């Protein structure tokens, strides 16, 4: 009888352990559905397609229990207004860029890119380990938001113009779509700039609402059809040597996630950053050649003197903005201090490029 009772006790205890484990597993694997508004269309190379891939990767990693639903630009809120929507909890997350928040937070542009900025390695080093991402989330905290690096793309072009620019005097009075801190540089040189979402640029260029535009890189700009109207594409992209977009999240929604879902987000986002950067470096040489050979685009380069003019204007913009905006100054100081430390290493590794015949 004692043996029988002891066996029953052991079985009951074992069942309790199994049930507890099952309950814990169920809690960790609870179903979560998020709305993610994208600033970029699902078919837009790199910027939009990465969001669709991210959605799929998270779903597969969780057997469909964590669903982050990708919504096309404007489906829930306008493409440039997702910051407020995520802050209020109207959407859980945004597939966007900090550069779209500069009307509210001018310093946010630093977390995407800056004129005459570093390449991929140096930029990510500042962001991830040099304090950049920490500053971003300190700035976002009052809005109830947290940001994660979600996409990295290589150098961009610096503009599509209908006519060849033989002197920078030609750009004075021009109306141009321009992004981020580069727009402030162009304004200083007499250009009237405005920020437009991707889908709005071609119609504005076609109707003459703007005279010229920049948006991204050959593979993306080709998809948007700029070559049909403007045949002069200028290099280098002095305003965006590398660009990092973000997965912007409502902080309460993020804090409510199970620990393993948070880790899955980090892993999926890390994959996205590396995959998009490699993809752009693979695709852009082909697209640049196609634009010239197939569509008659003239790939042109700014002169050294013109680039020096752009850089001088950028240094003036940075000083002016820092003088009037303490948050801007705090981020700029962090960025400049890191670049100063990095310089010796960067200079030591610099090599004159060589090309195969």
ZADOLO-268023 format. One line per 2 residues: number of its first residue (from 1); their letters; for each residue x, y, z of C-alpha. Coordinates in steps of 0.05 Angstrom, whole numbers. Layout:
N
NUM> A> X Y Z ~ ...
//
This chain:
357
1> XX> 0 0 0 ~ 57 48 19
3> XX> 91 33 -47 ~ 26 47 -85
5> XX> 17 114 -49 ~ 89 134 -61
7> XX> 82 118 -135 ~ 19 160 -139
9> XX> 54 218 -105 ~ 113 212 -154
11> XX> 67 209 -214 ~ 27 269 -189
13> XX> 91 308 -176 ~ 117 291 -245
15> XX> 52 313 -277 ~ 56 378 -240
17> XX> 126 391 -266 ~ 104 375 -337
19> XX> 43 420 -331 ~ 86 477 -302
21> XX> 136 469 -359 ~ 80 469 -409
23> XX> 49 531 -378 ~ 117 566 -380
25> XX> 127 545 -452 ~ 57 569 -471
27> XX> 72 636 -438 ~ 138 643 -474
29> XX> 105 623 -540 ~ 42 665 -534
31> XX> 12 693 -597 ~ 28 765 -612
33> XX> 2 805 -672 ~ 33 872 -688
35> XX> 16 924 -740 ~ 79 951 -775
37> XX> 69 1011 -820 ~ 124 1016 -872
39> XX> 149 1082 -901 ~ 171 1043 -963
41> XX> 130 1002 -1011 ~ 137 926 -1008
43> XX> 167 923 -1079 ~ 217 980 -1069
45> XX> 285 947 -1073 ~ 324 941 -1008
47> XX> 283 991 -967 ~ 214 958 -975
49> XX> 233 887 -993 ~ 274 883 -930
51> XX> 212 897 -888 ~ 174 840 -921
53> XX> 233 793 -909 ~ 237 815 -837
55> XX> 163 800 -828 ~ 173 731 -857
57> XX> 235 715 -816 ~ 202 732 -750
59> XX> 141 690 -768 ~ 183 630 -787
61> XX> 227 635 -725 ~ 165 633 -681
63> XX> 123 583 -720 ~ 75 640 -736
65> XX> 63 658 -663 ~ 94 727 -670
67> XX> 63 762 -729 ~ 89 830 -750
69> XX> 42 851 -806 ~ 74 894 -860
71> XX> 28 951 -883 ~ 42 990 -947
73> XX> 56 1065 -941 ~ -7 1103 -925
75> XX> -48 1040 -909 ~ -54 1059 -836
77> XX> -21 1128 -832 ~ 18 1172 -881
79> XX> 88 1148 -894 ~ 121 1207 -860
81> XX> 76 1207 -799 ~ 89 1140 -767
83> XX> 129 1168 -710 ~ 67 1198 -677
85> XX> 25 1137 -693 ~ 74 1090 -658
87> XX> 81 1139 -600 ~ 6 1138 -589
89> XX> 1 1063 -599 ~ -42 1068 -662
91> XX> 10 1022 -694 ~ 58 977 -657
93> XX> 118 991 -702 ~ 144 1027 -763
95> XX> 193 1005 -817 ~ 221 1074 -828
97> XX> 282 1120 -822 ~ 302 1169 -767
99> XX> 311 1220 -822 ~ 235 1224 -829
101> XX> 229 1250 -758 ~ 272 1312 -766
103> XX> 213 1359 -766 ~ 203 1339 -693
105> XX> 275 1321 -674 ~ 328 1353 -720
107> XX> 383 1311 -688 ~ 348 1246 -710
109> XX> 380 1253 -778 ~ 447 1233 -748
111> XX> 421 1164 -734 ~ 408 1151 -808
113> XX> 466 1188 -841 ~ 502 1254 -845
115> XX> 539 1292 -900 ~ 611 1272 -911
117> XX> 600 1217 -860 ~ 636 1152 -848
119> XX> 629 1086 -884 ~ 591 1026 -858
121> XX> 642 1000 -808 ~ 656 1065 -773
123> XX> 584 1087 -773 ~ 558 1022 -742
125> XX> 615 1024 -691 ~ 592 1093 -667
127> XX> 520 1073 -667 ~ 525 1005 -633
129> XX> 585 1015 -587 ~ 603 1089 -588
131> XX> 538 1115 -558 ~ 498 1133 -620
133> XX> 441 1083 -611 ~ 440 1098 -536
135> XX> 430 1172 -551 ~ 375 1156 -601
137> XX> 335 1118 -549 ~ 346 1171 -496
139> XX> 316 1221 -545 ~ 258 1174 -564
141> XX> 242 1156 -491 ~ 196 1216 -477
143> XX> 154 1195 -536 ~ 146 1124 -511
145> XX> 188 1095 -568 ~ 249 1052 -577
147> XX> 288 1045 -642 ~ 330 988 -671
149> XX> 375 987 -732 ~ 337 951 -786
151> XX> 368 965 -854 ~ 436 989 -878
153> XX> 449 1011 -949 ~ 512 1033 -984
155> XX> 529 1101 -1015 ~ 475 1138 -1051
157> XX> 477 1186 -1110 ~ 470 1260 -1096
159> XX> 417 1280 -1146 ~ 380 1273 -1212
161> XX> 380 1336 -1254 ~ 346 1351 -1321
163> XX> 407 1389 -1345 ~ 482 1382 -1333
165> XX> 505 1425 -1275 ~ 566 1463 -1300
167> XX> 567 1511 -1241 ~ 536 1509 -1172
169> XX> 506 1577 -1189 ~ 456 1537 -1230
171> XX> 425 1504 -1169 ~ 407 1570 -1136
173> XX> 331 1578 -1136 ~ 322 1506 -1156
175> XX> 265 1466 -1124 ~ 291 1398 -1103
177> XX> 270 1338 -1061 ~ 325 1326 -1011
179> XX> 334 1286 -948 ~ 361 1297 -878
181> XX> 418 1342 -861 ~ 439 1345 -933
183> XX> 376 1386 -945 ~ 402 1439 -897
185> XX> 467 1442 -938 ~ 428 1451 -1003
187> XX> 386 1506 -971 ~ 449 1543 -951
189> XX> 470 1541 -1024 ~ 404 1571 -1047
191> XX> 362 1509 -1062 ~ 289 1505 -1040
193> XX> 282 1435 -1012 ~ 224 1392 -991
195> XX> 219 1322 -963 ~ 175 1275 -1003
197> XX> 160 1201 -993 ~ 184 1155 -1048
199> XX> 118 1147 -1084 ~ 107 1222 -1088
201> XX> 173 1241 -1121 ~ 162 1220 -1194
203> XX> 95 1256 -1201 ~ 125 1319 -1170
205> XX> 184 1315 -1218 ~ 139 1302 -1277
207> XX> 92 1360 -1262 ~ 149 1409 -1248
209> XX> 131 1416 -1174 ~ 205 1401 -1164
211> XX> 262 1412 -1213 ~ 309 1357 -1188
213> XX> 311 1302 -1136 ~ 353 1255 -1096
215> XX> 325 1194 -1063 ~ 373 1136 -1058
217> XX> 418 1094 -1103 ~ 416 1070 -1175
219> XX> 379 1005 -1161 ~ 325 1040 -1121
221> XX> 320 1104 -1163 ~ 316 1061 -1226
223> XX> 253 1027 -1197 ~ 223 1096 -1185
225> XX> 235 1116 -1257 ~ 274 1181 -1248
227> XX> 315 1167 -1310 ~ 253 1179 -1352
229> XX> 253 1253 -1335 ~ 323 1271 -1310
231> XX> 382 1243 -1348 ~ 439 1271 -1305
233> XX> 455 1231 -1243 ~ 509 1260 -1198
235> XX> 561 1225 -1155 ~ 586 1216 -1102
237> XX> 530 1216 -1051 ~ 566 1265 -1006
239> XX> 503 1271 -963 ~ 494 1196 -952
241> XX> 556 1152 -954 ~ 518 1099 -915
243> XX> 447 1101 -890 ~ 415 1062 -833
245> XX> 340 1057 -826 ~ 302 1035 -765
247> XX> 250 989 -736 ~ 213 1039 -692
249> XX> 171 1008 -636 ~ 121 1029 -585
251> XX> 159 1018 -519 ~ 100 989 -481
253> XX> 87 938 -536 ~ 161 919 -536
255> XX> 165 912 -460 ~ 105 865 -462
257> XX> 141 815 -507 ~ 167 750 -480
259> XX> 243 749 -472 ~ 253 700 -529
261> XX> 213 743 -577 ~ 257 803 -561
263> XX> 318 761 -578 ~ 286 737 -643
265> XX> 275 810 -661 ~ 348 826 -649
267> XX> 372 767 -691 ~ 324 782 -748
269> XX> 343 855 -749 ~ 417 838 -749
271> XX> 406 794 -809 ~ 368 850 -843
273> XX> 424 901 -833 ~ 478 857 -863
275> XX> 435 828 -919 ~ 411 896 -944
277> XX> 480 926 -943 ~ 510 868 -982
279> XX> 451 868 -1029 ~ 459 942 -1047
281> XX> 534 934 -1059 ~ 519 875 -1105
283> XX> 462 907 -1144 ~ 484 980 -1153
285> XX> 542 970 -1202 ~ 495 932 -1248
287> XX> 440 985 -1242 ~ 488 1042 -1253
289> XX> 512 1012 -1317 ~ 441 996 -1339
291> XX> 420 1068 -1328 ~ 475 1092 -1374
293> XX> 473 1038 -1427 ~ 398 1024 -1430
295> XX> 366 1089 -1409 ~ 416 1142 -1433
297> XX> 433 1169 -1364 ~ 496 1210 -1357
299> XX> 531 1189 -1293 ~ 569 1252 -1273
301> XX> 615 1270 -1216 ~ 620 1334 -1177
303> XX> 687 1368 -1183 ~ 733 1370 -1122
305> XX> 719 1445 -1116 ~ 644 1433 -1115
307> XX> 651 1378 -1063 ~ 693 1426 -1021
309> XX> 636 1477 -1026 ~ 585 1425 -1002
311> XX> 631 1405 -944 ~ 642 1477 -922
313> XX> 567 1489 -921 ~ 557 1425 -881
315> XX> 607 1447 -828 ~ 571 1513 -823
317> XX> 503 1478 -816 ~ 530 1433 -761
319> XX> 557 1492 -722 ~ 493 1533 -730
321> XX> 447 1476 -710 ~ 490 1458 -650
323> XX> 488 1530 -626 ~ 412 1533 -624
325> XX> 393 1461 -606 ~ 425 1427 -545
327> XX> 401 1358 -567 ~ 432 1367 -635
329> XX> 497 1390 -603 ~ 498 1331 -556
331> XX> 491 1281 -614 ~ 540 1320 -659
333> XX> 592 1322 -603 ~ 586 1247 -592
335> XX> 593 1234 -667 ~ 652 1281 -676
337> XX> 689 1254 -615 ~ 682 1183 -641
339> XX> 708 1204 -710 ~ 768 1238 -678
341> XX> 785 1174 -641 ~ 773 1131 -702
343> XX> 815 1175 -749 ~ 883 1145 -734
345> XX> 857 1075 -746 ~ 819 1094 -808
347> XX> 879 1132 -838 ~ 926 1074 -822
349> XX> 881 1026 -861 ~ 867 1071 -921
351> XX> 893 1044 -987 ~ 892 1073 -1057
353> XX> 840 1032 -1094 ~ 864 987 -1151
355> XX> 821 959 -1206 ~ 827 898 -1248
357> X> 837 912 -1323
//
